[in-house]
Amino acid sequence: MARPLGAEANSQIAAAHPEWMANPSWYKAGLRTERQDVVAHILAMLNQKQTEFGSFMLKTDYGADSGTILKANNILYILEQFKKQNPGAALLLCSDGAGLLSIETARFSDVVQLRDGAAGSEDGYYTSLLFPSEKLQVSYGRGDIGNYSKSNRYLLSYHLTIAGKVDGTPSEMEPLRRDVDLYRYLKTQGVMGRWVKVYRPAVSAGDKEGILQKMSGDGSKGYITFAKKDAMVGTNVTVFPKGLNASASYTVATLEGGKTTETRSGSYWMTNGIPLTPFKQGEVIFFNLENRPMSGSDTTAPSAPGNVSQAEASNLGYNGIEVTWTEGADDNWISYYEIFKNGAAYDKVSKGTYYFDKEGVSGDEYQVRTVDGDGNVSALAPTAVGPANVAAGKPATADSVYDVFAAEKAVDGVVSDESRWVSANTNGPHWLEVDLGQSYAIGSAEVHTGHSDGNAVSNFKLQAWNGSGWTDIPGASASGNPKTSTVVSLAFADPVATSKVRFVSTDNGYVRVKELKLFAL
């Protein structure tokens, strides 16, 4: 994330080009984007960072569009060119809240931050008349996890974001996990995103402000959320939906049980309404979404995850135990994988098939099970202890180094964009050499390359030192590796006994290796 439209008064840019600075004494001093040389500088810098870092999310700020029509048009041009020249990048639109928001800027944006500070109960409601609600980051999502309550479920109609204090206790995290799980499910059902139809239902009593109804493009499925306010809680309210197909059947259900599940025609529901007796905090109304998480409709247990393994590892500077597995299966929806440590429930993984325990030590035993949307569980799958990574912490050298991304960062046990080796921006081949200190019988390797989720190394091989020269390791190469394939696992054709291993890539330009793992038998 970056803020390219401003510069601080003590920055290098301010010193080199004082004529570029607007309000230089202010801590949010902007650049004079009405100047074409400033526009050229910003675009060149953004493209350079894309090359250097890989795809990232750009955040705009610093009152960038205010002043003149020329400045506003130039900002729009920067945003448009940024997305066109970097299609893998994302854009978070912000300028002291939504100061940059317009029809055109929203078109190029992935997320729009609506405002700074506290929100009213209407948060996002009127803005969504003009812009897709899934792009709107509303202010009630910018609170501490411990303050999250059922009334925050109105975020299910927007870009669900939680900021502030994010290291909540398990009891604080669980209500949020359940709602995020529902949000993920709704995204798979065609009731979020492009072609969704948004309505504003009427109510028999109380204030309709903040009530949103979202339906799939064909009108067959949908849901209704309510504003973050409790004025109607405990009262009887009838909600009149819109946009239903009059002759189609709709099974209406509620998350908090304000109404029993019932199937009627679209015409019936639009005419007679949906009675909530009473309305409860955090209520959500569903149309034909019977198999959603927490619905109680699923009674079949999921299958267990496979190939569960554990190994000592380092991650983001912590030593611990990493656990990996392959996906389990369910006839409806997998909510999460539950991690057990030494026989007791320990943690949950809602997305992905990887877990790192920074408190884990040698001798700990882990198990994993699959949990579906209604809480049905699979059998526990035990782990097989994996081989040791003998490259971790060993001396490393390279043909070249860019900036602070030294060779030893590729074997420090930390898999991250900040801790990686990056070669010079020159034509290949580029190489990275690891001195193991003694001979090991190595049977496999894992190579993490690229930046974030892209810019992976396309062509590379591993070589072993035979005492007098380098030889290619059979089964330890990649050719035409996709840019999004940032992790490559290599099983050697035969174990190789060696004291040194070299990574060699023929790619031109920057070569980025986050971590090279070598596993001894």
SELOMAR-221303 format. One line per 2 residues: number of its first residue (from 1); their letters; for each residue y, z, x of C-alpha. Coordinates in steps of 0.02 Angstrom, whole numbers. Each point is the difference from the previous one (the first is absolute). Example, Ala and Ser with C-alpha at 12.3 -4.5 7.8 and 13.67 -1.06 7.14 Angstrom:
BEGIN
1 = AS = -225:390:615 ~ 172:-33:69
This chain:
BEGIN
1 = MA = 0:0:0 ~ 173:-41:65
3 = RP = 184:-1:-54 ~ 69:-159:77
5 = LG = 161:-12:-99 ~ 86:147:85
7 = AE = 29:72:172 ~ 57:171:59
9 = AN = 164:20:91 ~ -86:47:164
11 = SQ = -127:-142:-7 ~ -19:-140:127
13 = IA = 55:-126:-131 ~ 162:97:-32
15 = AA = 37:2:187 ~ -39:-183:26
17 = HP = 82:-66:-158 ~ 130:120:-70
19 = EW = 68:-143:-104 ~ -163:1:-98
21 = MA = 20:180:-59 ~ 61:53:-172
23 = NP = 57:182:-18 ~ -66:45:174
25 = SW = 44:185:-16 ~ -116:21:-151
27 = YK = -180:48:34 ~ -54:-144:-115
29 = AG = 113:-125:85 ~ -46:-175:-57
31 = LR = 5:-166:89 ~ 124:-132:-58
33 = TE = -126:-111:-84 ~ 135:-120:-56
35 = RQ = -4:-63:180 ~ -124:-139:39
37 = DV = -34:67:175 ~ -51:166:-76
39 = VA = -116:-88:-123 ~ -79:-98:143
41 = HI = -22:160:102 ~ -84:94:-143
43 = LA = -123:-141:-37 ~ -42:-23:184
45 = ML = -30:186:20 ~ -111:11:-154
47 = NQ = -105:-148:56 ~ -16:74:174
49 = KQ = -62:163:-72 ~ -125:-92:-109
51 = TE = -70:-82:156 ~ 2:162:96
53 = FG = -68:119:-133 ~ -87:-113:-124
55 = SF = 37:5:-187 ~ 98:151:-60
57 = ML = 102:58:-149 ~ 186:-25:21
59 = KT = 116:125:-85 ~ 180:-52:-29
61 = DY = 143:125:-11 ~ 179:34:55
63 = GA = 98:-66:-149 ~ -42:-172:61
65 = DS = 60:-111:-141 ~ 168:78:-46
67 = GT = 166:-82:41 ~ 4:-187:-29
69 = IL = -101:-137:-81 ~ -29:-74:173
71 = KA = -78:163:60 ~ -110:12:-155
73 = NN = -59:-180:21 ~ -37:26:183
75 = IL = -104:155:-37 ~ -99:-100:-128
77 = YI = -25:-136:130 ~ -66:128:127
79 = LE = -124:71:-125 ~ -59:-172:-53
81 = QF = -24:-62:178 ~ -86:160:52
83 = KK = -133:-22:-135 ~ -18:-188:25
85 = QN = -16:13:189 ~ -114:153:-8
87 = PG = -112:-21:-153 ~ -108:148:51
89 = AA = 146:120:0 ~ 59:111:-142
91 = LL = 175:46:-58 ~ 61:168:-67
93 = LC = 169:-32:-79 ~ 122:144:18
95 = SD = 186:22:26 ~ 53:177:-44
97 = GA = -118:-16:-146 ~ -10:-171:-82
99 = GL = 167:-68:64 ~ -84:-161:55
101 = LS = -96:-28:-161 ~ 24:-167:-88
103 = IE = -115:-129:-80 ~ -11:-95:164
105 = TA = -23:148:118 ~ -134:73:-115
107 = RF = -91:-166:10 ~ -23:21:188
109 = SD = -37:187:-7 ~ -164:93:-12
111 = VV = 77:170:-41 ~ 174:44:-64
113 = QL = 67:177:26 ~ 109:31:-152
115 = RD = 107:146:52 ~ 28:147:114
117 = GA = 2:176:-71 ~ -57:68:-167
119 = AG = -46:-115:-142 ~ 28:10:-186
121 = SE = -136:-15:-130 ~ 40:-186:-15
123 = DG = -51:-29:182 ~ -54:-183:14
125 = YY = -5:-28:-188 ~ 151:-112:-17
127 = TS = -18:-79:172 ~ -172:-62:-53
129 = LL = 83:-106:-134 ~ 53:-116:142
131 = FP = -126:30:139 ~ -189:22:15
133 = SE = -36:184:-21 ~ -138:-3:133
135 = KL = 135:-36:131 ~ 109:147:-51
137 = QV = -12:160:102 ~ 71:128:-119
139 = SY = 76:163:59 ~ -121:121:-80
141 = GR = -129:-64:124 ~ 104:69:143
143 = GD = -48:182:-20 ~ -122:116:86
145 = IG = -183:-15:-45 ~ -1:182:-53
147 = NY = 128:-43:-135 ~ -103:-142:-72
149 = SK = -51:33:-180 ~ -76:-93:-146
151 = SN = 173:-54:-55 ~ 11:-105:159
153 = RY = -125:-120:-80 ~ 142:-110:-54
155 = LL = -15:-62:180 ~ -157:-93:-57
157 = SY = 118:-132:-70 ~ 98:-20:163
159 = HL = -33:-10:187 ~ -94:163:18
161 = TI = 79:85:151 ~ -7:179:60
163 = AG = 122:55:135 ~ 62:167:61
165 = KV = -130:131:46 ~ -163:-96:14
167 = DG = -116:130:79 ~ -50:83:-161
169 = TP = -144:121:-23 ~ -161:-66:-81
171 = SE = 51:75:-167 ~ 170:-84:13
173 = ME = -76:-166:53 ~ -135:-12:-134
175 = PL = 113:-38:-151 ~ 87:-133:103
177 = RR = -166:-72:59 ~ -58:-17:-181
179 = DV = 158:-91:-53 ~ -3:-114:153
181 = DL = -182:-40:-41 ~ 53:-49:-177
183 = YR = 143:-104:73 ~ -123:-93:113
185 = YL = -114:-33:-149 ~ 142:-67:-108
187 = KT = 45:-122:138 ~ -175:-75:-12
189 = QG = 11:-24:-188 ~ 142:-125:-7
191 = VM = 125:121:-76 ~ 110:9:156
193 = GR = 83:-136:100 ~ 45:-180:-36
195 = WV = -16:-64:-180 ~ -4:175:-74
197 = KV = 102:21:-159 ~ 110:155:-17
199 = YR = 55:73:-167 ~ 98:151:-58
201 = PA = -89:82:-147 ~ 90:90:-140
203 = VS = -41:180:-48 ~ 8:93:-165
205 = AG = 98:144:75 ~ 82:45:163
207 = DK = 73:-114:133 ~ -84:-166:42
209 = EG = 96:-13:164 ~ -121:-11:146
211 = IL = -153:-52:-103 ~ -79:-158:72
213 = QK = -146:-105:-63 ~ -83:-123:119
215 = MS = -124:-129:-59 ~ -106:-129:89
217 = GD = 60:-180:-11 ~ -120:-39:-142
219 = GS = 44:162:-91 ~ -180:64:0
221 = KG = 25:158:103 ~ 143:117:38
223 = YI = 71:175:8 ~ 153:103:-47
225 = TF = 87:131:109 ~ 136:123:-47
227 = AK = 159:60:85 ~ 1:150:116
229 = KD = 69:121:-126 ~ -83:128:-111
231 = AM = 110:-5:-154 ~ -141:-70:-109
233 = VG = -138:113:69 ~ -83:97:-141
235 = TN = 71:-108:-139 ~ -88:-129:-107
237 = VT = 56:-175:47 ~ -55:-172:-58
239 = VF = 18:-142:127 ~ 18:-178:-63
241 = PK = -67:-123:129 ~ 57:-180:15
243 = GL = -73:-164:60 ~ -178:27:-61
245 = NA = -100:-147:-67 ~ 2:33:-186
247 = SA = -180:-50:-36 ~ -78:68:160
249 = SY = -86:168:11 ~ 73:136:110
251 = TV = -87:161:48 ~ 139:127:20
253 = AT = -31:153:108 ~ 111:132:81
255 = LE = -6:86:168 ~ 48:174:-62
257 = GG = -88:-9:-168 ~ 151:-12:-113
259 = KT = -104:-118:-107 ~ -187:-25:-20
261 = TE = -66:-169:56 ~ 4:-128:-141
263 = TR = -20:-189:-19 ~ 113:-97:-117
265 = SG = 85:-170:-8 ~ 160:-36:93
267 = SY = 87:-23:-168 ~ -55:173:-55
269 = WM = 65:87:156 ~ 167:-91:-2
271 = TN = 27:39:-184 ~ -66:178:-12
273 = GI = 29:58:178 ~ -101:114:112
275 = PL = 17:183:-53 ~ 3:128:141
277 = TP = -35:170:-78 ~ 74:74:99
279 = FK = 81:-91:144 ~ -56:78:165
281 = QG = 78:0:171 ~ -58:-147:106
283 = EV = -72:-97:-147 ~ -51:-182:27
285 = IF = -60:-117:-138 ~ -131:-133:44
287 = FN = -48:-162:-88 ~ -177:-65:33
289 = LE = -16:94:165 ~ -151:103:-48
291 = NR = -78:-1:174 ~ 150:73:91
293 = PM = -24:149:117 ~ -13:168:-89
295 = SG = -43:-85:-165 ~ -172:81:-14
297 = SD = -82:-167:-39 ~ -102:-14:161
299 = TT = -161:99:9 ~ -89:-98:137
301 = AP = 3:71:175 ~ 60:-114:141
303 = SA = -106:-47:150 ~ 22:89:165
305 = PG = 99:-74:145 ~ -101:-79:139
307 = NV = -4:-2:189 ~ 90:166:16
309 = SQ = 35:44:180 ~ 104:126:96
311 = AE = 64:3:178 ~ 121:96:109
313 = AS = 166:-93:4 ~ 188:16:19
315 = NL = 129:-53:-128 ~ 190:12:12
317 = GY = -14:118:146 ~ -128:117:-80
319 = NG = -180:22:59 ~ -127:18:-137
321 = IE = -142:-84:-95 ~ 10:-168:-88
323 = VT = -116:-41:-144 ~ -31:-178:-61
325 = WT = -108:-74:-138 ~ -26:-156:-106
327 = EG = 48:-3:-183 ~ -101:76:-138
329 = AD = -8:-83:-171 ~ 35:44:-180
331 = DN = -18:-91:-165 ~ 183:32:-39
333 = WI = 118:82:126 ~ -11:96:165
335 = SY = 135:132:7 ~ -31:72:172
337 = YE = -125:50:133 ~ -28:186:24
339 = IF = -22:64:177 ~ -115:149:32
341 = KN = 8:97:163 ~ -141:116:51
343 = GA = -66:1:-177 ~ 164:39:-92
345 = AY = 123:-114:-92 ~ 141:-35:122
347 = DK = 113:-147:-47 ~ 21:-161:-100
349 = VS = 33:-182:47 ~ 72:-104:-143
351 = KG = 13:-165:93 ~ -95:-71:146
353 = TY = -161:49:88 ~ 66:104:145
355 = YF = 39:184:24 ~ 67:94:152
357 = DK = -15:188:14 ~ 120:67:131
359 = EG = -84:171:-19 ~ -172:-73:32
361 = VS = -100:48:155 ~ -166:-48:76
363 = GD = -140:74:-104 ~ 86:-19:-168
365 = EY = -104:-94:-127 ~ 76:-113:-134
367 = QV = -62:-76:-162 ~ 84:-120:-121
369 = RT = -26:-34:-184 ~ 75:-122:-126
371 = VD = 96:67:-151 ~ 41:-111:-149
373 = GD = 147:7:-121 ~ -84:127:-114
375 = GN = -58:115:138 ~ -181:-60:10
377 = VS = -63:19:178 ~ -128:-87:109
379 = AL = -125:83:115 ~ 72:65:164
381 = AP = -22:-124:143 ~ -21:85:169
383 = TA = 78:-67:158 ~ -84:-66:154
385 = VG = 87:61:157 ~ 78:-150:88
387 = PA = 4:-40:185 ~ 137:65:114
389 = NV = 154:-106:39 ~ -3:2:190
391 = AA = 165:-96:17 ~ 106:140:-75
393 = GK = 122:72:126 ~ -58:-108:145
395 = PA = 119:-89:121 ~ 56:-173:-57
397 = TA = 98:-144:76 ~ 61:-167:-68
399 = DS = 66:-168:55 ~ 171:44:-75
401 = VY = 88:128:-110 ~ 137:-20:-130
403 = DV = 128:140:-13 ~ -81:173:-20
405 = FA = -170:-64:-59 ~ -99:41:156
407 = AE = -183:-41:32 ~ -62:180:-12
409 = KA = 61:8:-180 ~ -145:-115:-48
411 = VD = -126:134:51 ~ 89:161:-48
413 = GV = -104:23:-157 ~ 149:-30:-114
415 = VS = -10:-150:-117 ~ 180:-33:-47
417 = DE = 142:-124:19 ~ 95:124:108
419 = SR = -144:28:122 ~ -63:-170:57
421 = WV = 3:-121:145 ~ 110:-154:-21
423 = SA = 0:-141:128 ~ 152:-98:55
425 = NT = 55:-142:-113 ~ -75:-135:112
427 = NG = -142:-124:-10 ~ -178:67:16
429 = PH = -118:51:63 ~ 44:184:-13
431 = WL = -119:138:53 ~ -25:188:-15
433 = EV = -118:91:119 ~ -80:171:-25
435 = DL = -76:99:143 ~ -137:111:-72
437 = GQ = -20:102:159 ~ -189:-15:0
439 = SY = -133:-117:-64 ~ -45:7:-185
441 = AI = -124:-97:-106 ~ 118:-74:-131
443 = GS = -73:-75:-157 ~ 150:-33:-112
445 = AE = 189:-3:-10 ~ 140:12:-127
447 = VH = 163:-91:32 ~ 159:42:-97
449 = TG = 136:-131:22 ~ 161:-59:-80
451 = HS = 137:95:-89 ~ -15:88:-169
453 = DG = -117:-110:-101 ~ 35:-165:89
455 = NA = 29:-95:161 ~ -178:32:61
457 = VS = -55:-81:163 ~ -84:-165:-41
459 = NF = -107:-34:154 ~ -72:126:122
461 = KL = -155:53:94 ~ -63:152:95
463 = QA = -59:-11:179 ~ -100:124:106
465 = WN = 19:35:187 ~ -163:-35:93
467 = GS = 55:71:167 ~ 73:-159:70
469 = GW = 77:-92:-148 ~ 26:-13:-188
471 = TD = -134:-68:-117 ~ 15:-35:-187
473 = IP = -92:123:-112 ~ -115:-95:-122
475 = GA = 48:37:-180 ~ 168:73:48
477 = SA = 126:-133:-47 ~ 106:-63:-145
479 = SG = 65:-176:-32 ~ 121:-45:-138
481 = NP = 12:180:-57 ~ 113:6:-156
483 = KT = 172:77:23 ~ -42:132:-130
485 = ST = -163:51:85 ~ 73:139:107
487 = VV = -166:89:32 ~ -146:-94:78
489 = SL = -168:86:27 ~ -110:-76:134
491 = AF = -187:33:20 ~ -56:-59:172
493 = AD = -152:-113:11 ~ -70:123:128
495 = PV = 67:162:72 ~ 108:-24:154
497 = AT = 2:123:146 ~ 173:-2:78
499 = SK = 140:110:66 ~ 143:-116:-52
501 = VR = 37:-106:-153 ~ 135:-131:-22
503 = FV = 76:-69:-160 ~ 59:-180:22
505 = ST = 100:-102:-127 ~ 53:-181:13
507 = DN = 133:23:-135 ~ 178:-47:46
509 = GY = 147:118:-26 ~ -16:185:-34
511 = VR = -178:68:0 ~ -13:170:-84
513 = VK = -148:120:20 ~ 14:165:-93
515 = EL = -165:67:63 ~ -153:-61:96
517 = KL = -153:107:-37 ~ -160:-18:103
519 = FA = -155:88:-64 ~ -136:60:119
521 = L = -180:15:-53
